[in-house]
Amino acid sequence: MEASGKVYECQGDGRRLDILLAEVTGLTRSRVAGLMAEDRVTVDGVAERKAGFKTRNGQRLRLELPAPKPAQPQPEDIPLTILYQDDDLAVVVKPCGMVVHPAAGNEDGTLVNALLHHLDSLGGIGGELRPGIVHRLDKDTSGLLLVAKNDAAQLALSRQLQDRLMEKHYRALVDGVMREDQGRVDAPIGRSRKDRKKMAVEPDGREAVTDWQVLARGRGVTLLDVHILTGRTHQIRVHMKHIGHPVCGDPIYGSPRGARVPRLMLHAYSLSFTHPSTGERLTFTAPPPEAFARGLASHGGEG
């Protein structure tokens, strides 16, 4: 058995063992069940593997949380802007062109590699010494990204995201001049029936809602503040294409006749959430790169 990282002890109260231990430790029930399968949970000194075991009042419960295993991705000293970090989480600014997770063809040079080098007091996610990416950004989208440092923070922040208690705004330079000053796109998104490598507005897709507001107009382009109420894959890019104003520089959903820009003109600008430990409401902003102002100015607009 590997060296212990932390031990939790409590007493039974009539509830299921996995539910009680999840509440006491801040771990997910599936993580508790996994530890039970490794004989790391005992009831009155006897290992218990049945997650649905019903505890009795006064029974001595013990859970041994092992020390996190080293993550497979290796730390890399890659320049990274960290706006905030504490023992539970970090808020970073991902640059355009950086992949978030290591994968085939992108085994290094990713955001996770950079985080493993830069983050302090990393507590581990799911038993591995790695950061928990709460929400993702496409490779070519820049901006704010929230990272959890331990299981409890990952669970709490993911719930906020799922319950729509986390507010995310983007800056997007789109092709065409928007006539209205603001609007909403409420259209389900799913895998495209025509091209399975793409997402599209599909009748049987998942609910997707995007609010937009005009910040500035130029010749043939519009700068938007975009607020997403859901978090579907490529949501902003798909919705903007759906209403006839694809994001400038989009290699997948853009128009070949669109504005000539150096990159995908989409940036995660602001992020608001409630801190999982303190209960404080936090808001962070990261101004878009100069390419946005230049792209607007080159088409006669002012940001």
Stockholm file with secondary structure:
# STOCKHOLM 1.0

chainA/1-303         MEASGKVYECQGDGRRLDILLAEVTGLTRSRVAGLMAEDRVTVDGVAERKAGFKTRNGQRLRLELPAPKPAQPQPEDIPLTILYQDDDLAVVVKPCGMVVHPAAGNEDGTLVNALLHHLDSLGGIGGELRPGIVHRLDKDTSGLLLVAKNDAAQLALSRQLQDRLMEKHYRALVDGVMREDQGRVDAPIGRSRKDRKKMAVEPDGREAVTDWQVLARGRGVTLLDVHILTGRTHQIRVHMKHIGHPVCGDPIYGSPRGARVPRLMLHAYSLSFTHPSTGERLTFTAPPPEAFARGLASHGGEG
#=GR chainA/1-303 SS CCCEEEEEEEECCSSBHHHHHHHHHCCCHHHHHHHHHTTCEEETTEECCCTTCBCCTTCEEEEEEECCEECSSCCCCCCCEEEEECSSEEEEEECTTCCSSCBTTBSSSSHHHHHHHHCSSCCBBTTEECCEESSCCCTTCEEEEEEESBHHHHHHHHHHHHTTCSEEEEEEEEESCCSSSEEEEECCEEECSSCTTSEEECTTSBCCEEEEEEEEECSSEEEEEEEESSCCTTHHHHHHHHTTCCBTTCTTTSCTTSCCCSSCCEEEEEEEEECTTTCCEEEEECCCCHHHHHHHHTTTCCC
#=GC SS_cons         CCCEEEEEEEECCSSBHHHHHHHHHCCCHHHHHHHHHTTCEEETTEECCCTTCBCCTTCEEEEEEECCEECSSCCCCCCCEEEEECSSEEEEEECTTCCSSCBTTBSSSSHHHHHHHHCSSCCBBTTEECCEESSCCCTTCEEEEEEESBHHHHHHHHHHHHTTCSEEEEEEEEESCCSSSEEEEECCEEECSSCTTSEEECTTSBCCEEEEEEEEECSSEEEEEEEESSCCTTHHHHHHHHTTCCBTTCTTTSCTTSCCCSSCCEEEEEEEEECTTTCCEEEEECCCCHHHHHHHHTTTCCC
//
